[in-house]
Amino acid sequence: MKTYNENYLELSKKTELSFKEWLDRHNIPYMYIQQDPETFSTFFRDFNGKRPDFMILIPHFGSIFVDVKYKKLTEKYKDFALDSIDAKKYSVLQRKFNIHTWYAISNDDYEYKTWFWIPASKVLEEGLPKYVSSKSRMDFIPIKLNKFIQLSIEDSLDKLFSNIID
Protein backbone atom coordinates (compact mmCIF):
# COMPACT_ATOMS: atom_id res chain seq x y z
CA MET A 1 0.00 0.00 0.00
CA LYS A 2 1.31 3.44 -0.96
CA THR A 3 1.84 6.11 1.63
CA TYR A 4 0.10 9.47 1.32
CA ASN A 5 3.36 11.08 0.11
CA GLU A 6 4.00 8.37 -2.50
CA ASN A 7 0.47 8.69 -3.84
CA TYR A 8 0.68 12.50 -3.89
CA LEU A 9 4.03 12.41 -5.74
CA GLU A 10 2.57 10.04 -8.32
CA LEU A 11 -0.49 12.27 -8.84
CA SER A 12 1.75 15.36 -9.05
CA LYS A 13 3.86 13.73 -11.75
CA LYS A 14 0.74 12.74 -13.69
CA THR A 15 -0.51 16.35 -13.46
CA GLU A 16 2.81 17.69 -14.78
CA LEU A 17 2.77 15.26 -17.70
CA SER A 18 -0.84 16.20 -18.51
CA PHE A 19 0.16 19.87 -18.49
CA LYS A 20 3.09 19.07 -20.79
CA GLU A 21 0.66 17.35 -23.17
CA TRP A 22 -1.56 20.46 -23.12
CA LEU A 23 1.44 22.66 -23.99
CA ASP A 24 2.45 20.30 -26.82
CA ARG A 25 -1.14 20.17 -28.12
CA HIS A 26 -1.09 23.96 -28.53
CA ASN A 27 2.50 24.17 -29.80
CA ILE A 28 3.49 26.33 -26.84
CA PRO A 29 7.28 26.39 -26.43
CA TYR A 30 8.48 25.49 -22.94
CA MET A 31 11.28 24.14 -20.85
CA TYR A 32 10.42 21.41 -18.37
CA ILE A 33 12.59 22.10 -15.32
CA GLN A 34 14.28 19.15 -13.68
CA GLN A 35 13.40 19.03 -9.97
CA ASP A 36 16.11 16.74 -8.62
CA PRO A 37 17.97 18.52 -5.79
CA GLU A 38 21.38 17.84 -7.36
CA THR A 39 20.33 19.91 -10.39
CA PHE A 40 19.62 22.99 -8.25
CA SER A 41 22.17 25.79 -8.50
CA THR A 42 23.77 26.79 -5.24
CA PHE A 43 21.71 29.99 -5.42
CA PHE A 44 18.51 28.00 -4.94
CA ARG A 45 20.00 26.04 -2.07
CA ASP A 46 21.30 29.17 -0.32
CA PHE A 47 18.20 31.17 -1.16
CA ASN A 48 16.08 28.26 0.06
CA GLY A 49 14.18 28.92 -3.13
CA LYS A 50 11.46 27.10 -4.89
CA ARG A 51 11.77 26.08 -8.50
CA PRO A 52 8.76 26.03 -10.78
CA ASP A 53 8.04 23.07 -13.04
CA PHE A 54 7.99 24.88 -16.38
CA MET A 55 9.23 27.96 -18.13
CA ILE A 56 6.83 28.89 -20.92
CA LEU A 57 8.46 30.89 -23.70
CA ILE A 58 6.27 33.52 -25.33
CA PRO A 59 7.72 34.82 -28.60
CA HIS A 60 8.32 38.59 -28.74
CA PHE A 61 7.23 38.90 -25.10
CA GLY A 62 9.39 36.87 -22.75
CA SER A 63 8.65 33.98 -20.46
CA ILE A 64 6.66 32.94 -17.43
CA PHE A 65 7.36 30.33 -14.79
CA VAL A 66 4.58 27.85 -14.06
CA ASP A 67 4.27 25.62 -11.02
CA VAL A 68 1.87 22.81 -11.86
CA LYS A 69 -0.12 21.52 -8.91
CA TYR A 70 -2.36 18.56 -8.27
CA LYS A 71 -5.00 20.03 -5.97
CA LYS A 72 -8.56 19.11 -5.10
CA LEU A 73 -11.21 21.68 -4.27
CA THR A 74 -12.07 21.66 -0.60
CA GLU A 75 -15.53 20.18 -0.26
CA LYS A 76 -16.84 22.62 2.31
CA TYR A 77 -15.55 25.94 0.96
CA LYS A 78 -14.92 25.20 -2.75
CA ASP A 79 -11.43 26.66 -2.75
CA PHE A 80 -7.90 25.48 -3.47
CA ALA A 81 -5.50 25.45 -0.53
CA LEU A 82 -2.06 26.71 -1.60
CA ASP A 83 1.03 26.50 0.57
CA SER A 84 1.78 29.97 1.93
CA ILE A 85 5.56 29.41 2.19
CA ASP A 86 5.72 28.35 -1.47
CA ALA A 87 3.68 31.40 -2.51
CA LYS A 88 6.11 33.68 -0.67
CA LYS A 89 9.12 31.97 -2.27
CA TYR A 90 7.60 32.34 -5.73
CA SER A 91 6.86 35.99 -5.03
CA VAL A 92 10.54 36.56 -4.14
CA LEU A 93 11.65 34.63 -7.24
CA GLN A 94 9.37 36.77 -9.39
CA ARG A 95 10.64 40.05 -7.91
CA LYS A 96 14.29 39.04 -7.97
CA PHE A 97 14.35 37.92 -11.63
CA ASN A 98 11.37 39.81 -13.03
CA ILE A 99 9.80 36.64 -14.43
CA HIS A 100 6.12 36.26 -13.65
CA THR A 101 5.29 33.07 -11.80
CA TRP A 102 1.94 31.33 -12.06
CA TYR A 103 0.22 28.27 -10.63
CA ALA A 104 -1.67 25.93 -12.99
CA ILE A 105 -3.87 23.51 -11.05
CA SER A 106 -5.83 20.46 -12.14
CA ASN A 107 -6.77 17.01 -10.90
CA ASP A 108 -8.36 13.73 -11.90
CA ASP A 109 -11.87 15.04 -11.06
CA TYR A 110 -11.44 17.30 -14.10
CA GLU A 111 -9.64 14.53 -16.02
CA TYR A 112 -6.80 17.05 -16.46
CA LYS A 113 -8.90 18.78 -19.12
CA THR A 114 -9.43 21.95 -17.08
CA TRP A 115 -6.63 24.11 -15.71
CA PHE A 116 -7.03 26.76 -13.05
CA TRP A 117 -4.42 29.54 -13.38
CA ILE A 118 -3.45 32.20 -10.87
CA PRO A 119 -0.35 34.38 -10.50
CA ALA A 120 1.69 33.64 -7.37
CA SER A 121 1.49 37.32 -6.42
CA LYS A 122 -2.31 37.18 -6.47
CA VAL A 123 -2.29 34.23 -4.07
CA LEU A 124 -0.67 36.45 -1.47
CA GLU A 125 -3.07 39.33 -2.22
CA GLU A 126 -6.30 37.31 -2.28
CA GLY A 127 -5.56 34.61 0.21
CA LEU A 128 -5.94 36.19 3.59
CA PRO A 129 -6.33 34.92 6.20
CA LYS A 130 -4.04 31.94 6.12
CA TYR A 131 -4.72 28.75 8.04
CA VAL A 132 -2.82 25.73 9.35
CA SER A 133 -3.54 22.34 7.80
CA SER A 134 -4.73 19.67 10.22
CA LYS A 135 -2.89 17.06 8.10
CA SER A 136 0.47 18.63 7.26
CA ARG A 137 0.56 21.29 10.00
CA MET A 138 1.73 23.74 7.29
CA ASP A 139 0.32 27.20 6.66
CA PHE A 140 -1.93 27.41 3.62
CA ILE A 141 -3.90 30.09 1.83
CA PRO A 142 -7.42 29.23 0.64
CA ILE A 143 -8.19 30.74 -2.76
CA LYS A 144 -11.78 30.78 -4.02
CA LEU A 145 -12.43 29.24 -7.40
CA ASN A 146 -13.64 32.53 -8.91
CA LYS A 147 -10.17 34.06 -8.42
CA PHE A 148 -8.66 31.67 -10.97
CA ILE A 149 -8.61 31.94 -14.74
CA GLN A 150 -10.05 28.69 -16.04
CA LEU A 151 -8.73 27.17 -19.27
CA SER A 152 -10.08 24.03 -20.90
CA ILE A 153 -7.97 21.55 -22.82
CA GLU A 154 -9.16 23.30 -26.00
CA ASP A 155 -8.06 26.78 -24.84
CA SER A 156 -4.62 28.20 -25.50
CA LEU A 157 -2.67 30.92 -23.74
CA ASP A 158 -4.66 33.54 -25.66
CA LYS A 159 -7.53 33.05 -23.23
CA LEU A 160 -5.20 33.38 -20.24
CA PHE A 161 -3.75 36.66 -21.47
CA SER A 162 -7.11 38.08 -22.51
CA ASN A 163 -8.39 37.49 -18.97
CA ILE A 164 -5.42 39.23 -17.35
CA ILE A 165 -6.57 42.57 -18.70
CA ASP A 166 -10.17 42.21 -17.50
C-alpha positions in Angstrom: 0.0 0.0 0.0 1.3 3.4 -1.0 1.8 6.1 1.6 0.1 9.5 1.3 3.4 11.1 0.1 4.0 8.4 -2.5 0.5 8.7 -3.8 0.7 12.5 -3.9 4.0 12.4 -5.7 2.6 10.0 -8.3 -0.5 12.3 -8.8 1.7 15.4 -9.0 3.9 13.7 -11.8 0.7 12.7 -13.7 -0.5 16.3 -13.5 2.8 17.7 -14.8 2.8 15.3 -17.7 -0.8 16.2 -18.5 0.2 19.9 -18.5 3.1 19.1 -20.8 0.7 17.3 -23.2 -1.6 20.5 -23.1 1.4 22.7 -24.0 2.5 20.3 -26.8 -1.1 20.2 -28.1 -1.1 24.0 -28.5 2.5 24.2 -29.8 3.5 26.3 -26.8 7.3 26.4 -26.4 8.5 25.5 -22.9 11.3 24.1 -20.8 10.4 21.4 -18.4 12.6 22.1 -15.3 14.3 19.1 -13.7 13.4 19.0 -10.0 16.1 16.7 -8.6 18.0 18.5 -5.8 21.4 17.8 -7.4 20.3 19.9 -10.4 19.6 23.0 -8.2 22.2 25.8 -8.5 23.8 26.8 -5.2 21.7 30.0 -5.4 18.5 28.0 -4.9 20.0 26.0 -2.1 21.3 29.2 -0.3 18.2 31.2 -1.2 16.1 28.3 0.1 14.2 28.9 -3.1 11.5 27.1 -4.9 11.8 26.1 -8.5 8.8 26.0 -10.8 8.0 23.1 -13.0 8.0 24.9 -16.4 9.2 28.0 -18.1 6.8 28.9 -20.9 8.5 30.9 -23.7 6.3 33.5 -25.3 7.7 34.8 -28.6 8.3 38.6 -28.7 7.2 38.9 -25.1 9.4 36.9 -22.7 8.7 34.0 -20.5 6.7 32.9 -17.4 7.4 30.3 -14.8 4.6 27.8 -14.1 4.3 25.6 -11.0 1.9 22.8 -11.9 -0.1 21.5 -8.9 -2.4 18.6 -8.3 -5.0 20.0 -6.0 -8.6 19.1 -5.1 -11.2 21.7 -4.3 -12.1 21.7 -0.6 -15.5 20.2 -0.3 -16.8 22.6 2.3 -15.6 25.9 1.0 -14.9 25.2 -2.8 -11.4 26.7 -2.7 -7.9 25.5 -3.5 -5.5 25.5 -0.5 -2.1 26.7 -1.6 1.0 26.5 0.6 1.8 30.0 1.9 5.6 29.4 2.2 5.7 28.3 -1.5 3.7 31.4 -2.5 6.1 33.7 -0.7 9.1 32.0 -2.3 7.6 32.3 -5.7 6.9 36.0 -5.0 10.5 36.6 -4.1 11.6 34.6 -7.2 9.4 36.8 -9.4 10.6 40.0 -7.9 14.3 39.0 -8.0 14.4 37.9 -11.6 11.4 39.8 -13.0 9.8 36.6 -14.4 6.1 36.3 -13.6 5.3 33.1 -11.8 1.9 31.3 -12.1 0.2 28.3 -10.6 -1.7 25.9 -13.0 -3.9 23.5 -11.0 -5.8 20.5 -12.1 -6.8 17.0 -10.9 -8.4 13.7 -11.9 -11.9 15.0 -11.1 -11.4 17.3 -14.1 -9.6 14.5 -16.0 -6.8 17.1 -16.5 -8.9 18.8 -19.1 -9.4 22.0 -17.1 -6.6 24.1 -15.7 -7.0 26.8 -13.0 -4.4 29.5 -13.4 -3.5 32.2 -10.9 -0.4 34.4 -10.5 1.7 33.6 -7.4 1.5 37.3 -6.4 -2.3 37.2 -6.5 -2.3 34.2 -4.1 -0.7 36.4 -1.5 -3.1 39.3 -2.2 -6.3 37.3 -2.3 -5.6 34.6 0.2 -5.9 36.2 3.6 -6.3 34.9 6.2 -4.0 31.9 6.1 -4.7 28.8 8.0 -2.8 25.7 9.3 -3.5 22.3 7.8 -4.7 19.7 10.2 -2.9 17.1 8.1 0.5 18.6 7.3 0.6 21.3 10.0 1.7 23.7 7.3 0.3 27.2 6.7 -1.9 27.4 3.6 -3.9 30.1 1.8 -7.4 29.2 0.6 -8.2 30.7 -2.8 -11.8 30.8 -4.0 -12.4 29.2 -7.4 -13.6 32.5 -8.9 -10.2 34.1 -8.4 -8.7 31.7 -11.0 -8.6 31.9 -14.7 -10.1 28.7 -16.0 -8.7 27.2 -19.3 -10.1 24.0 -20.9 -8.0 21.6 -22.8 -9.2 23.3 -26.0 -8.1 26.8 -24.8 -4.6 28.2 -25.5 -2.7 30.9 -23.7 -4.7 33.5 -25.7 -7.5 33.1 -23.2 -5.2 33.4 -20.2 -3.7 36.7 -21.5 -7.1 38.1 -22.5 -8.4 37.5 -19.0 -5.4 39.2 -17.4 -6.6 42.6 -18.7 -10.2 42.2 -17.5 
